[in-house]
Amino acid sequence: MDALHPFWSSPEIVQAAAMARYGSLARVVRRARQLTLAQVADRCHLSLSTLSRMETGQRKLIDVHYLRTLSEVLEIPPHLFGLAPTFTGAAQMREDGTPVNVGTAIPGGQDGDEAMRRRQVLAGLVGVTIAGVLPGTARASAGEESLEALLLAKSQCPAVPVPLVTLSQALAEAQRKFEACEYADLSRALPQLIATAHASKDASVGRLQERMSAALASAYLLGSELAVKQHRDCVARVAADRSHSAAESSGDPLVIAASSRAIAIGMRRHALSAPEKIDRDAGLNGAITMLTRTALDLGADQGSPPVRQLASYGSLLCTASYSATQNGNTAQAVALIEEAEDAARRLKATRSGMGNAQFSATTVAVYRIGVHTTLGDTARALTYFDSVDPRRLPSAERRARAFVDGARAWKDHGDVERATDALNRAHDCAPQELSRPSVQRLIAAMVDAPGRTPATLSALVRRT
């Protein structure tokens, strides 16, 4: 079956790819090729039980190595696993803007009725019209957009190369939407932005291609962060991996560090959902190791490094500290957050960093709220909450996050009324932040808490 065979656009295949259910997709293809589980496991150098768990979803199939191996063994078009473009045609551009002809589209391109039909099938299955993310077209009617669309953007969204300045402007606007907690608008815009970034990178050569790769990495990083907000962990991990691949191509150490941080966050969240303690501890320790090693690789632990480098270093340590709290390692968590505080003191500016990794003494204090709440020291967490001046936080997303973390601390401290006040302040900053699944669960827990339900909490429930 070549890449244009109708089998690859069947509802079962398209839906599995759109929802990132790669194990299920592999099982469908294996059965269609009349191969046994043992035959495929042997060719992939996997145990029978491991492959079986991957196919049934008991073990998430997200490791790029296994995805590539299964793609080769089962002859699955790589783009269905999110591994490769569907086409490489059009002209490339040199850094000076002159074109370089590099050939024609390979099978599976977006030309003709077949490509349009496949886009329409995908749109119907994942609940979002791909055209809805394109300029000048109708927006999807559903309240929530499909985050899976951003993973399929390269093969499903038509796009043409644009100059780096144009791509950078679009990326800045997407970053603004994230920082303003305009998550619905961002989820509509990201697929087209990612597709355009892919097209622009593929059409470039030399140093320009490296800079386009950095932009692509940042676009996927936004997708990963958005997926984390919506608790779509599989999407977040795949997007983080793609961000890291593009970052490696760019050669920019700060972009690589940012994507490594996203991968580590995905590892942490995956570990926390593991049923076995040994898997949970291994995943959390792996995330902490990745974060601390990446931080040290920046070389910002001493001397006078550039501001952005030091900011990235501090942000990585904050995330590592919070990961250590999830593992119950108080000493490690405190040591890491104290090192982050030292990095903040070494910064001359109060707003530094890249994207939403902006870093300062105030953002470290916000991390302190979550760290000490998770460690069970809510009194200390609330001390840091009281010390935070929201005006010194760089975005609505950061301000809302501080108030939500404060609400958790107050709730665990036994004061539902003050927790409600903090959530109302978060709503005033960014209403969509309170629609996140984790915040909705917090509100539900406050409603179910023993004692009188404050009138302000009932009003908040109606607001949200």
C-alpha positions as CSV (number, residue, x, y, z in Angstrom):
1,M,0.0,0.0,0.0
2,D,1.6,3.3,-1.1
3,A,1.0,6.6,0.7
4,L,-2.1,7.3,-1.5
5,H,-3.8,4.0,-0.9
6,P,-7.4,4.6,0.4
7,F,-6.5,2.5,3.4
8,W,-4.4,5.3,4.9
9,S,-7.4,7.7,4.7
10,S,-9.9,5.3,6.2
11,P,-11.8,6.6,9.2
12,E,-10.1,4.2,11.6
13,I,-6.6,5.2,10.5
14,V,-7.2,8.9,10.3
15,Q,-8.9,9.0,13.7
16,A,-6.1,7.1,15.4
17,A,-3.5,9.4,13.9
18,A,-5.5,12.5,14.8
19,M,-5.9,11.4,18.4
20,A,-2.3,10.3,18.6
21,R,-3.4,6.8,19.4
22,Y,-0.3,5.4,17.7
23,G,-0.4,2.0,19.3
24,S,-4.0,1.4,18.1
25,L,-2.9,2.6,14.6
26,A,0.0,0.1,14.6
27,R,-2.4,-2.7,15.6
28,V,-4.8,-1.9,12.8
29,V,-2.0,-1.9,10.2
30,R,-0.4,-5.1,11.7
31,R,-3.7,-7.0,11.3
32,A,-4.3,-5.6,7.9
33,R,-0.9,-6.9,6.8
34,Q,-1.8,-10.3,8.5
35,L,1.2,-10.2,10.8
36,T,1.2,-11.8,14.2
37,L,2.1,-9.9,17.4
38,A,5.2,-12.2,17.8
39,Q,6.4,-11.5,14.2
40,V,6.3,-7.7,14.6
41,A,7.8,-7.8,18.1
42,D,10.7,-9.9,16.8
43,R,11.4,-7.5,13.9
44,C,11.2,-4.5,16.2
45,H,13.4,-6.1,18.9
46,L,10.6,-5.7,21.5
47,S,9.2,-8.2,23.9
48,L,5.8,-9.6,23.1
49,S,4.2,-8.1,26.3
50,T,5.7,-4.7,25.6
51,L,4.3,-4.5,22.1
52,S,0.9,-5.8,23.3
53,R,0.8,-3.1,25.9
54,M,1.7,-0.5,23.3
55,E,-1.1,-1.7,21.0
56,T,-3.8,-1.7,23.7
57,G,-2.7,1.7,25.1
58,Q,-1.5,0.3,28.5
59,R,1.9,1.8,27.6
60,K,1.9,5.0,25.6
61,L,3.6,4.7,22.2
62,I,5.3,8.1,22.1
63,D,9.0,7.1,22.0
64,V,10.4,8.4,18.7
65,H,12.7,5.4,18.4
66,Y,9.9,2.9,18.6
67,L,7.6,5.0,16.3
68,R,10.3,5.0,13.6
69,T,11.0,1.3,14.0
70,L,7.3,0.4,13.7
71,S,6.9,2.8,10.8
72,E,9.6,0.9,8.9
73,V,8.6,-2.6,9.9
74,L,4.9,-2.1,9.2
75,E,5.5,0.3,6.3
76,I,3.3,3.0,7.8
77,P,3.7,6.5,6.2
78,P,5.8,8.4,8.7
79,H,3.5,11.4,8.8
80,L,0.8,9.3,10.4
81,F,3.1,8.9,13.4
82,G,4.0,12.6,13.2
83,L,7.5,11.7,12.1
84,A,8.0,13.3,8.7
85,P,6.4,15.6,6.1
86,T,4.0,14.4,3.5
87,F,5.8,16.3,0.8
88,T,9.0,18.1,0.1
89,G,8.3,20.0,-3.1
90,A,8.3,23.7,-4.1
91,A,11.4,25.8,-4.3
92,Q,13.8,26.4,-1.5
93,M,15.2,29.8,-0.6
94,R,18.8,30.7,0.1
95,E,19.6,33.1,2.9
96,D,19.7,35.9,0.3
97,G,16.2,35.1,-0.8
98,T,17.0,33.6,-4.2
99,P,15.2,30.3,-5.0
100,V,16.7,26.9,-5.2
101,N,14.7,24.3,-7.1
102,V,14.7,21.0,-5.1
103,G,12.2,18.8,-7.0
104,T,8.6,18.0,-7.0
105,A,6.1,16.7,-4.5
106,I,6.3,13.0,-3.5
107,P,3.1,10.8,-3.1
108,G,0.9,12.0,-0.4
109,G,1.1,15.7,-1.2
110,Q,-1.8,18.1,-0.8
111,D,-2.6,18.6,-4.5
112,G,-5.9,17.5,-5.9
113,D,-9.3,16.1,-4.8
114,E,-7.7,13.3,-2.7
115,A,-5.9,15.7,-0.4
116,M,-9.0,17.8,0.1
117,R,-11.1,14.7,0.8
118,R,-8.6,13.6,3.4
119,R,-8.6,17.0,5.1
120,Q,-12.4,16.9,5.2
121,V,-12.4,13.4,6.7
122,L,-9.9,14.5,9.4
123,A,-12.0,17.6,10.2
124,G,-15.1,15.5,10.7
125,L,-13.4,13.1,13.0
126,V,-11.5,15.3,15.3
127,G,-14.2,18.0,15.7
128,V,-12.4,20.9,14.1
129,T,-12.5,22.2,10.5
130,I,-8.9,22.6,9.3
131,A,-10.1,25.6,7.2
132,G,-11.1,27.1,10.5
133,V,-7.5,28.0,11.3
134,L,-6.9,29.7,8.0
135,P,-7.3,33.4,7.5
136,G,-10.7,34.6,6.2
137,T,-12.6,31.4,6.9
138,A,-15.4,30.5,9.3
139,R,-14.3,29.5,12.8
140,A,-15.2,26.1,14.2
141,S,-18.4,26.2,16.1
142,A,-17.2,23.9,18.9
143,G,-16.2,25.6,22.2
144,E,-12.9,23.6,22.3
145,E,-10.6,23.3,19.4
146,S,-8.8,20.0,18.6
147,L,-5.2,20.1,19.9
148,E,-4.5,17.1,17.7
149,A,-4.8,19.3,14.7
150,L,-1.5,21.0,15.5
151,L,0.2,17.5,15.3
152,L,-1.2,16.9,11.9
153,A,-0.6,20.5,10.7
154,K,2.3,19.7,8.4
155,S,0.4,17.2,6.3
156,Q,-3.1,18.6,6.6
157,C,-2.8,22.4,6.4
158,P,-1.8,23.9,3.1
159,A,1.0,26.4,3.6
160,V,3.6,28.4,1.6
161,P,7.0,29.7,2.8
162,V,7.1,33.2,4.3
163,P,10.0,35.4,5.2
164,L,11.6,35.0,8.6
165,V,10.3,38.4,9.7
166,T,6.7,37.4,8.9
167,L,7.0,34.1,10.7
168,S,8.5,35.8,13.7
169,Q,5.7,38.3,13.8
170,A,3.1,35.5,13.7
171,L,5.0,33.6,16.4
172,A,5.1,36.7,18.6
173,E,1.3,37.1,18.2
174,A,0.8,33.5,19.2
175,Q,3.0,34.0,22.2
176,R,0.9,37.0,23.2
177,K,-2.3,34.9,23.0
178,F,-0.7,32.3,25.3
179,E,0.4,34.9,27.8
180,A,-3.0,36.5,27.7
181,C,-4.6,33.1,28.3
182,E,-6.5,33.3,25.0
183,Y,-6.3,29.6,24.7
184,A,-9.2,29.0,22.3
185,D,-7.9,31.5,19.8
186,L,-4.4,30.1,20.1
187,S,-5.6,26.5,19.5
188,R,-7.2,27.7,16.2
189,A,-4.1,29.6,15.1
190,L,-1.4,27.2,16.0
191,P,-1.9,24.5,13.3
192,Q,-1.6,27.0,10.5
193,L,1.4,28.6,12.2
194,I,3.2,25.3,12.5
195,A,2.4,24.3,8.9
196,T,3.8,27.6,7.7
197,A,6.9,27.2,9.9
198,H,7.5,23.8,8.4
199,A,7.1,25.1,4.8
200,S,9.4,28.0,5.5
201,K,12.1,25.8,7.1
202,D,12.0,23.3,4.2
203,A,12.3,26.1,1.7
204,S,15.4,27.5,3.3
205,V,19.1,26.6,3.4
206,G,22.1,27.5,5.5
207,R,21.9,29.9,8.4
208,L,18.4,30.9,7.4
209,Q,17.2,27.3,7.8
210,E,18.7,27.2,11.3
211,R,16.7,30.3,12.3
212,M,13.6,28.9,10.7
213,S,14.1,25.7,12.7
214,A,14.3,27.8,15.9
215,A,11.0,29.4,15.0
216,L,9.4,26.0,14.3
217,A,10.7,24.7,17.7
218,S,9.1,27.7,19.4
219,A,5.8,27.0,17.6
220,Y,5.7,23.4,18.7
221,L,6.8,24.5,22.2
222,L,3.7,26.7,22.4
223,G,1.6,23.7,21.3
224,S,3.1,21.6,24.0
225,E,2.5,24.2,26.7
226,L,-1.1,24.7,25.5
227,A,-1.7,20.9,25.6
228,V,-0.4,20.9,29.2
229,K,-2.9,23.6,30.1
230,Q,-5.7,21.3,28.8
231,H,-4.2,18.2,30.4
232,R,-3.7,16.6,27.0
233,D,-0.5,14.9,28.0
234,C,0.1,12.7,24.9
235,V,-0.2,15.7,22.6
236,A,2.1,17.7,24.9
237,R,4.8,15.1,24.8
238,V,4.7,14.6,21.1
239,A,4.8,18.4,20.5
240,A,7.7,18.7,22.9
241,D,9.6,16.0,21.1
242,R,9.1,17.8,17.8
243,S,10.1,21.1,19.4
244,H,13.3,19.5,20.6
245,S,14.1,18.0,17.1
246,A,13.7,21.4,15.5
247,A,15.7,23.0,18.3
248,E,18.6,20.6,17.7
249,S,18.5,21.5,14.0
250,S,18.7,25.2,15.0
251,G,21.8,24.8,17.1
252,D,20.5,27.5,19.5
253,P,21.3,26.4,23.1
254,L,18.5,28.5,24.6
255,V,15.9,27.0,22.2
256,I,17.2,23.5,23.0
257,A,17.0,24.3,26.7
258,A,13.3,25.5,26.4
259,S,12.3,22.3,24.5
260,S,14.2,20.1,26.9
261,R,12.2,21.7,29.7
262,A,8.9,20.9,27.9
263,I,10.0,17.2,27.5
264,A,10.9,17.0,31.2
265,I,7.5,18.4,32.1
266,G,5.9,15.7,29.9
267,M,8.0,13.1,31.6
268,R,7.0,14.3,35.0
269,R,3.3,14.3,34.2
270,H,3.6,10.8,32.6
271,A,5.4,9.5,35.7
272,L,2.7,10.9,38.1
273,S,0.1,8.8,36.2
274,A,2.1,5.6,36.4
275,P,0.4,2.9,38.5
276,E,3.7,1.4,39.9
277,K,5.8,3.4,42.3
278,I,9.0,2.2,40.7
279,D,7.9,3.6,37.4
280,R,6.8,6.8,39.0
281,D,10.1,7.4,40.8
282,A,12.1,6.5,37.7
283,G,10.1,9.0,35.6
284,L,10.4,11.8,38.1
285,N,14.1,11.3,38.7
286,G,14.6,11.2,34.9
287,A,12.8,14.5,34.6
288,I,14.9,16.1,37.4
289,T,18.1,14.8,35.9
290,M,17.2,16.2,32.4
291,L,16.4,19.6,33.8
292,T,19.5,19.9,36.0
293,R,21.8,18.7,33.3
294,T,20.3,21.0,30.7
295,A,20.7,23.9,33.2
296,L,24.3,23.1,33.9
297,D,25.0,22.7,30.2
298,L,24.2,26.4,29.8
299,G,27.2,27.3,31.8
300,A,25.3,29.9,33.8
301,D,25.9,28.6,37.3
302,Q,28.9,30.9,37.8
303,G,30.5,34.0,36.4
304,S,28.6,36.6,34.4
305,P,26.6,34.9,31.7
306,P,24.3,36.7,29.3
307,V,21.0,37.7,30.8
308,R,18.9,35.4,28.7
309,Q,21.2,32.4,29.4
310,L,20.9,33.1,33.2
311,A,17.1,33.4,33.0
312,S,16.9,30.1,31.2
313,Y,19.1,28.5,33.8
314,G,16.9,29.8,36.6
315,S,13.7,28.7,34.9
316,L,15.0,25.1,34.5
317,L,15.9,25.0,38.1
318,C,12.4,26.1,39.2
319,T,10.8,23.3,37.1
320,A,13.3,20.8,38.6
321,S,12.5,21.9,42.1
322,Y,8.7,21.5,41.5
323,S,9.5,18.0,40.0
324,A,11.4,17.1,43.1
325,T,8.5,18.0,45.3
326,Q,6.3,15.6,43.3
327,N,8.9,12.9,44.3
328,G,8.6,13.9,48.0
329,N,12.3,15.0,48.1
330,T,12.2,18.0,50.3
331,A,15.9,18.6,50.5
332,Q,16.4,18.4,46.8
333,A,13.4,20.7,46.1
334,V,14.6,23.3,48.5
335,A,18.2,23.2,47.2
336,L,17.1,23.7,43.6
337,I,14.7,26.5,44.3
338,E,17.3,28.3,46.4
339,E,19.8,28.1,43.5
340,A,17.0,29.5,41.3
341,E,16.7,32.4,43.8
342,D,20.4,33.0,43.6
343,A,20.1,33.1,39.8
344,A,17.3,35.7,40.1
345,R,19.5,37.9,42.3
346,R,22.2,37.8,39.7
347,L,19.9,39.2,37.1
348,K,19.9,42.9,36.7
349,A,16.6,43.1,34.9
350,T,13.2,42.1,36.5
351,R,11.8,40.7,33.2
352,S,14.2,38.4,31.3
353,G,14.1,35.2,29.4
354,M,12.4,33.9,26.3
355,G,8.7,33.3,25.7
356,N,6.8,32.3,28.8
357,A,10.0,31.2,30.5
358,Q,10.3,34.8,31.7
359,F,12.2,34.8,34.9
360,S,12.7,37.0,38.0
361,A,12.7,36.9,41.7
362,T,8.9,37.3,41.6
363,T,8.4,34.3,39.3
364,V,10.6,32.2,41.7
365,A,8.3,33.2,44.5
366,V,5.4,32.0,42.5
367,Y,7.1,28.6,42.2
368,R,7.8,28.7,45.9
369,I,4.0,28.7,46.5
370,G,3.5,25.5,44.6
371,V,6.6,23.8,46.0
372,H,5.7,24.4,49.6
373,T,2.0,23.6,49.1
374,T,3.0,20.3,47.6
375,L,5.4,19.6,50.4
376,G,2.6,20.2,52.9
377,D,3.9,23.5,54.4
378,T,1.0,25.7,53.5
379,A,1.9,28.4,56.0
380,R,5.3,29.0,54.3
381,A,3.6,28.8,50.9
382,L,1.1,31.5,51.9
383,T,4.0,33.7,53.1
384,Y,5.4,33.6,49.6
385,F,1.9,34.2,48.1
386,D,1.6,37.3,50.3
387,S,5.0,38.5,49.0
388,V,4.1,38.4,45.4
389,D,3.3,41.7,43.7
390,P,1.1,40.7,40.7
391,R,2.2,43.9,38.9
392,R,5.8,42.5,38.8
393,L,4.6,39.4,36.9
394,P,5.1,39.7,33.1
395,S,1.8,38.4,31.8
396,A,-1.9,37.6,32.6
397,E,-1.0,33.9,32.4
398,R,1.7,34.3,35.1
399,R,-0.6,36.4,37.3
400,A,-3.5,34.0,37.0
401,R,-1.1,31.1,37.8
402,A,0.0,32.9,41.0
403,F,-3.6,33.3,42.2
404,V,-4.5,29.7,41.4
405,D,-1.4,28.5,43.3
406,G,-2.4,30.7,46.2
407,A,-5.9,29.3,46.1
408,R,-4.6,25.8,46.4
409,A,-2.5,26.8,49.4
410,W,-5.4,28.5,51.1
411,K,-7.7,25.5,50.4
412,D,-5.2,23.1,51.8
413,H,-4.7,25.5,54.8
414,G,-8.4,25.2,55.5
415,D,-9.7,28.6,54.4
416,V,-12.0,28.1,51.5
417,E,-13.2,31.7,51.6
418,R,-9.7,33.1,50.9
419,A,-9.1,30.4,48.3
420,T,-12.3,31.6,46.6
421,D,-11.0,35.2,46.7
422,A,-7.8,34.1,45.0
423,L,-9.6,32.3,42.3
424,N,-11.8,35.4,41.7
425,R,-8.7,37.4,41.2
426,A,-7.4,34.8,38.8
427,H,-10.7,35.0,36.9
428,D,-10.3,38.8,36.7
429,C,-6.8,38.3,35.1
430,A,-7.7,35.5,32.7
431,P,-11.1,33.9,32.6
432,Q,-10.0,31.0,30.4
433,E,-7.5,30.0,33.0
434,L,-10.3,28.8,35.3
435,S,-11.6,26.5,32.6
436,R,-8.5,24.3,32.8
437,P,-9.4,20.8,34.1
438,S,-7.1,21.1,37.1
439,V,-8.7,24.4,38.2
440,Q,-12.2,22.9,37.7
441,R,-11.2,20.0,40.0
442,L,-9.9,22.5,42.6
443,I,-13.2,24.3,42.5
444,A,-15.1,21.1,42.9
445,A,-12.9,20.0,45.8
446,M,-13.7,23.4,47.5
447,V,-17.4,23.0,47.0
448,D,-17.2,19.5,48.5
449,A,-15.1,20.6,51.5
450,P,-16.8,20.2,54.9
451,G,-18.5,23.2,56.4
452,R,-20.4,26.1,55.0
453,T,-20.0,26.9,51.3
454,P,-19.2,30.6,51.1
455,A,-21.6,32.6,48.9
456,T,-18.6,33.9,47.0
457,L,-17.8,30.3,46.0
458,S,-21.3,29.7,44.8
459,A,-21.0,32.8,42.7
460,L,-17.7,31.7,41.3
461,V,-19.2,28.4,40.2
462,R,-21.8,30.3,38.3
463,R,-19.2,32.6,36.7
464,T,-17.1,29.7,35.5
